[in-house]
Amino acid sequence: MALRIVASRPDPAIVTLPWDTPLEEWTDEYVVPLPRGLSRHVVRIVRLRDRTYAVKETVEEIAFREYRLLRDLQRMGLPAVVPQGVVTGREDADDEELPAALLTEHLRFSLPYRSLFSHGMTAANLPSLIDALVVLLVRLHLADFFWGDVSLSNVLFRRSAGGFAAYLVDAETGELKESLSASMREYDLTVATENVFAELLDLCASDSVVDEEQAFEIVGLLSDRYHALWDELTAEERFSAHEMWRIEQRIERLNDLGFDVDELDIVTDFDGDQVIIQPKVVELGHHQRELQGLTGLNVEDAQARRLLNDIAAFTMGQDLGREDRYLVANKWLDQIYEPLIAMVPHELRGKLEPAEIFHEILVHRWYLSEAAGREVSIFDTARDYIDNVLTRKPEEALAADEI
């Protein structure tokens, strides 16, 4: 049987991997020891030159289905791992057939939820983790994606301004629908609460991160926050024609949550006395798009909001309120952000993403200024943070060229 590789933006080095060997027997010549989540399949993370891939053995039909579905999610701009290809026609030295393999690009600075606990996370951070999962689930549901197997194990997390951003990593059970019904959304939510509760109990049994009472509270939080966010993003709102300011207020509330309103359905009654509004298309990334337009930086939305706030403080502090916003943002980039990030020694740059380092320096500045009774310089803060905080953090780069 001939080896067949179907790949998106193919990397010729993929051909050099030992496809005639079962994945569980691949050696350190190819496999890099990066944290990976629990999986029902054999999964290995491999390094090819300057790129890193996750490789999963599975049934050929399922591999192609997941590959195409992940490509659809990528085209839709949804947070999921990027598919790279499918390898079929694998045979071992005895001509025995081997499973097909799905390749996805390894997400830099991401960690499975279990690894987060070995990187400083405590039970107090679990609500932030649940919030990230809720935002991911709501975004997928808004795009009419039925997940089918919602769990912490099927997600990778990246730090985002003290919180987390979640990315879908396993779409094997997923399906894009023409229209996702309320019952299917509730099914996904039920599966999510059951799976997350089981995962938290497993953590409880293994290393006492949480107890059973906390696990109950957290899965309750998952359901409550899902419904609250879904309603805020999609619910119909009625008001009188004299309260048109409520349209702007609704848009501002969604912007504060990080969402842009791409389409708003506005209906008036026959007499024009009552107005009904309902967001029809919303998309996360309001702050991210604004920051990228101003500076070119591409970061998580919560990080973008933090950086935009610092640009606003810089504008006020330098009395630049009458200047063009783009010019001010570039001054901030040249005078504050880039010099500060350049202060981080190369050997420490695998600890956190630059935008997350900047966020942590801003937090550290508040503590130093509180202790000193005066505002401490951002660059003095950066030196103190690098020497006393960043050096003690574990590596999180998780990119092959930084291991």
C-alpha positions in Angstrom: 0.0 0.0 0.0 1.4 3.4 -1.0 1.8 6.1 1.7 -0.5 9.0 1.1 -0.2 12.5 2.7 -2.9 15.1 2.3 -1.6 18.3 3.8 -2.5 22.0 4.1 0.6 24.1 3.3 2.7 20.9 3.2 6.0 20.7 5.1 8.2 18.3 3.0 9.8 17.2 6.3 6.6 15.3 7.2 7.6 12.6 4.7 10.8 11.9 6.8 8.8 10.8 9.9 8.9 7.0 10.6 5.4 6.3 9.3 6.1 2.5 9.2 6.4 2.5 13.0 3.5 2.6 15.4 3.2 6.0 17.0 3.7 4.7 20.5 7.2 3.4 19.4 8.5 6.7 18.1 11.7 7.7 19.8 13.2 10.9 21.1 14.8 11.4 17.7 11.4 12.8 16.7 9.3 13.1 19.8 9.6 16.1 22.1 8.6 15.8 25.8 5.9 18.4 25.9 2.8 18.2 28.1 -0.3 16.8 26.3 -3.8 16.2 27.5 -5.6 12.9 28.1 -6.7 11.2 24.9 -8.4 8.0 23.9 -5.9 7.8 21.0 -2.1 7.5 20.9 -0.8 11.1 20.5 2.8 12.3 20.1 4.3 15.8 19.8 7.1 15.9 17.2 9.6 18.4 16.1 10.5 18.9 12.4 13.2 21.5 11.9 11.6 24.7 13.4 8.0 23.5 13.5 6.2 21.4 16.1 3.2 19.1 15.4 0.8 17.0 17.4 0.3 13.6 15.7 -2.8 11.4 16.5 -3.4 7.9 15.4 -7.0 7.2 14.4 -9.3 5.7 11.8 -8.8 7.0 8.3 -12.4 8.2 7.9 -12.4 10.0 11.2 -9.0 11.5 10.5 -10.2 13.1 7.3 -13.5 14.2 8.8 -11.7 15.9 11.7 -9.1 17.5 9.4 -11.8 19.0 7.2 -13.8 20.2 10.2 -10.8 21.9 11.8 -10.1 23.6 8.4 -13.7 24.9 8.4 -13.2 26.2 12.0 -10.0 27.9 10.9 -11.6 29.6 8.0 -14.4 30.8 10.3 -11.7 32.3 12.7 -12.7 30.1 15.6 -10.2 29.2 18.3 -9.0 25.7 17.5 -5.8 24.0 16.7 -4.6 24.4 13.1 -4.8 21.2 11.0 -1.8 20.3 8.9 -2.6 17.0 7.2 -3.6 13.4 7.2 -1.3 10.4 6.6 -2.8 7.1 5.3 -1.5 3.9 3.7 0.8 3.3 6.6 2.3 -0.3 6.9 4.9 -1.7 9.3 8.0 -3.8 8.3 5.8 -6.9 8.2 3.3 -5.2 5.8 0.7 -5.0 8.6 -1.6 -2.0 8.3 -1.2 0.9 10.7 -3.8 3.5 11.7 -4.1 6.8 9.8 -2.6 9.8 11.5 -3.9 13.4 11.8 -1.4 16.2 12.2 -2.1 19.5 13.8 0.2 22.4 14.5 1.2 22.6 18.1 -0.2 25.7 19.8 2.6 27.8 21.2 2.4 28.8 24.9 -0.5 26.4 25.4 -1.0 23.9 28.2 -3.5 21.1 28.9 -5.5 21.8 32.1 -3.6 19.3 34.2 -0.2 20.8 33.4 -1.4 24.3 34.5 -1.4 23.0 38.1 2.3 22.2 37.8 2.8 25.7 36.5 1.5 27.6 39.5 -2.3 27.3 39.1 -4.4 26.7 42.2 -8.0 25.9 42.9 -8.6 29.7 43.1 -7.9 29.9 39.4 -10.5 27.3 38.4 -13.3 29.9 37.8 -11.1 31.6 35.3 -10.5 28.3 33.6 -14.2 27.7 33.5 -14.8 31.2 32.1 -12.5 30.4 29.2 -14.2 27.1 28.5 -17.6 28.9 28.6 -16.5 31.6 26.1 -15.1 28.9 23.8 -18.4 26.9 24.0 -20.5 29.9 23.4 -18.4 31.0 20.4 -18.7 27.5 18.9 -22.5 27.5 19.4 -22.9 30.9 17.9 -21.2 29.4 14.8 -23.7 26.5 14.8 -21.0 24.0 15.9 -22.1 21.0 17.9 -19.2 19.7 19.9 -20.6 16.5 21.4 -17.7 15.9 23.8 -17.1 19.1 25.8 -14.4 18.6 28.4 -11.3 20.3 29.9 -9.3 17.4 28.3 -10.3 18.4 24.8 -9.1 22.0 25.2 -5.7 23.7 25.4 -5.4 26.9 27.5 -3.2 30.0 27.0 -2.7 32.7 29.6 -4.5 35.9 28.8 -4.0 39.0 31.1 -4.2 36.9 34.3 -7.0 34.7 32.9 -7.1 32.1 30.2 -8.1 31.7 26.5 -9.3 28.2 25.5 -8.7 26.5 22.1 -10.5 23.4 20.8 -8.0 20.6 20.3 -10.2 17.6 19.6 -13.1 18.0 17.1 -13.6 14.2 16.5 -17.2 14.3 17.7 -18.0 17.8 16.4 -20.3 18.8 13.6 -21.2 22.1 11.9 -25.0 22.4 11.6 -27.1 24.6 9.4 -28.8 25.8 12.6 -27.9 24.6 16.1 -31.1 24.0 18.2 -31.5 25.0 21.8 -31.7 21.3 22.7 -28.4 20.5 21.1 -26.8 23.5 23.0 -28.2 22.1 26.2 -26.9 18.7 25.4 -23.4 20.1 25.0 -23.8 21.9 28.2 -24.9 18.8 30.1 -22.0 16.9 28.7 -19.7 19.7 29.7 -20.9 19.7 33.3 -20.7 15.9 33.6 -17.2 15.7 32.1 -15.8 18.7 34.0 -17.2 17.3 37.2 -15.5 13.9 36.6 -12.2 15.6 35.7 -12.3 17.7 38.9 -13.0 14.7 41.0 -10.1 13.0 39.3 -7.9 15.9 40.3 -9.3 15.7 43.8 -8.4 12.1 44.0 -4.9 12.5 42.6 -3.5 15.6 44.1 -6.2 17.3 46.2 -6.3 20.4 44.1 -10.1 20.7 44.7 -12.5 18.9 47.0 -15.9 17.5 46.1 -17.8 20.5 47.4 -15.7 22.8 45.2 -16.2 20.6 42.2 -20.0 20.9 42.6 -19.7 24.7 42.9 -17.5 24.9 39.8 -19.8 22.9 37.5 -22.7 25.0 38.7 -20.7 28.0 37.8 -20.1 26.6 34.3 -23.9 26.3 33.6 -24.7 29.7 35.1 -22.0 31.6 33.2 -22.9 29.9 30.0 -26.5 30.9 30.1 -25.6 34.5 31.3 -23.2 35.0 28.4 -25.5 33.4 25.8 -28.4 35.6 26.9 -26.3 38.8 26.9 -25.1 38.0 23.3 -28.3 36.8 21.8 -31.4 37.8 23.9 -34.1 40.0 22.5 -34.6 43.3 24.3 -37.7 45.5 24.2 -38.0 49.1 25.0 -40.0 52.3 24.1 -39.1 54.4 21.1 -38.0 57.1 23.6 -35.2 54.9 24.8 -33.2 54.5 21.6 -30.0 55.1 23.7 -30.4 51.5 24.8 -29.2 50.3 21.4 -25.9 52.0 22.0 -25.8 50.7 25.6 -26.3 47.1 24.4 -23.5 47.5 21.9 -21.2 49.0 24.6 -22.0 46.1 27.0 -21.0 43.6 24.3 -17.9 45.5 23.5 -16.9 45.4 27.2 -17.3 41.6 27.0 -14.9 41.7 24.0 -17.5 41.1 21.3 -18.3 43.2 18.2 -21.9 43.3 16.9 -21.7 42.6 13.1 -25.4 42.5 12.6 -28.3 43.8 14.8 -31.9 43.1 14.1 -34.1 46.1 15.0 -37.9 45.9 14.7 -40.5 48.5 15.6 -44.3 47.9 16.1 -46.9 49.3 13.7 -47.1 52.6 15.6 -43.4 52.9 16.2 -43.9 53.1 20.0 -42.0 49.8 20.8 -38.6 48.8 19.6 -37.2 45.2 19.7 -33.5 44.6 19.2 -31.6 41.3 19.0 -27.9 40.8 18.0 -27.8 38.5 15.1 -24.0 38.2 14.5 -21.5 38.7 17.2 -17.8 37.9 17.2 -15.2 38.0 20.0 -12.0 40.0 19.4 -13.2 43.6 19.7 -10.1 44.7 21.7 -7.8 42.4 19.7 -8.8 44.0 16.4 -8.6 47.5 17.8 -5.0 46.9 19.1 -3.9 45.2 16.0 -5.2 48.1 13.9 -3.3 50.6 16.1 0.0 48.7 16.7 0.1 45.6 14.6 0.3 43.4 17.8 -1.7 40.2 17.6 -2.5 39.1 21.1 -5.4 37.5 23.1 -8.5 39.8 23.5 -8.0 40.3 27.3 -4.3 41.1 26.8 -5.3 43.6 24.1 -7.7 45.3 26.4 -4.9 45.6 29.0 -2.5 47.1 26.5 -5.2 49.5 25.2 -5.7 50.7 28.7 -2.0 51.3 29.0 -1.9 53.2 25.7 -4.8 55.4 27.2 -2.7 56.0 30.3 0.3 56.9 28.2 -1.8 59.3 26.2 -3.0 61.1 29.3 0.4 61.1 31.0 2.2 62.5 27.9 -0.7 65.0 27.2 -1.2 63.5 23.8 -4.9 63.7 23.8 -5.0 65.9 20.7 -2.6 63.8 18.7 -3.7 61.2 16.1 -4.4 58.0 17.9 -2.3 55.9 15.5 0.7 58.2 16.1 0.3 58.0 19.9 0.0 54.2 19.7 3.2 54.0 17.7 5.0 56.3 20.2 3.8 54.0 23.0 5.1 51.0 21.0 8.5 52.6 20.4 9.0 54.2 23.9 7.3 51.7 26.2 6.3 48.3 24.9 9.2 47.3 22.7 12.0 48.6 25.0 10.4 46.9 27.9 10.1 43.5 26.2 13.7 43.9 24.9 14.8 44.0 28.6 13.7 40.3 29.0 16.9 38.1 28.6 16.6 35.6 25.7 16.8 32.6 28.1 13.7 33.8 29.9 11.5 34.5 26.8 10.1 31.0 26.9 8.4 31.7 30.3 5.4 33.6 29.0 4.2 35.4 25.9 5.4 39.0 25.6 2.0 40.5 26.0 1.4 38.4 29.2 4.8 39.5 30.5 3.8 43.1 29.9 0.5 42.5 31.7 2.3 41.0 34.7 4.7 43.9 34.8 1.8 46.3 35.0 0.3 44.3 37.9 3.8 44.2 39.6 4.1 47.9 39.2 0.9 48.4 41.2 2.3 46.3 44.1 5.7 48.1 44.1 4.0 51.5 44.0 1.7 50.6 46.8 4.6 49.5 48.9 6.7 52.5 48.0 3.9 55.0 48.5 4.7 56.5 45.1 4.5 55.6 41.5 7.4 53.4 40.5 8.9 53.8 37.0 7.7 51.1 34.5 11.3 50.3 33.6 12.4 50.0 37.3 9.4 47.7 37.7 10.4 45.6 34.7 13.9 45.1 36.2 12.5 44.1 39.5 9.9 41.8 37.9 12.5 40.1 35.7 14.9 39.5 38.6 12.5 38.5 41.2 9.4 37.0 39.5 10.0 35.9 35.9 13.2 34.0 36.7 11.2 31.8 39.1 8.5 30.9 36.6 8.5 27.6 34.8 9.0 27.4 31.0 5.7 27.7 29.0 7.0 28.4 25.5 6.3 24.9 24.4 7.7 25.6 20.9 10.3 23.1 19.7 12.9 25.8 19.0 12.7 27.0 22.6 12.8 23.7 24.5 
